[in-house]
Amino acid sequence: MQSEFDEMLEKLETGAFVRIEPSSKMLEFNEFLASRGYSVARLEVVRLKGDGPGRAFEYDFLANAGPGYEREWQIFLDPQKSAANIRDIVRRALSEGGEYRYLVWAEVPPEET
């Protein structure tokens, strides 16, 4: 899985997103990202099976430096906080049952000045 994750990281470096399923793989990739200093900048969650199939907006995440996103931005600035946040999102989704696909954008957070 290491080489697959390396390829996914290369794709993220271009600004593209990666598609990940199942949730167990998302959890592994999340740890891989954090171990390399990356944070999830944006996460879209799609319910493939279970109640209410389709986009699961309640689990989406967007880090933005603009007003109204201060909490999300602080999470993004710390790869370990980002990893903990994504673990929580995935586990909350799984607690509802069903299967999910994750669209992930990640990057090394900027240094705070």
Summary of the structure (lengths in Angstrom):
residues: 113
radius of gyration: 13.5
end to end distance: 35.9
largest distance: 44.3
contacts: 327
relative contact order: 0.25
helix: 46%
strand: 24%
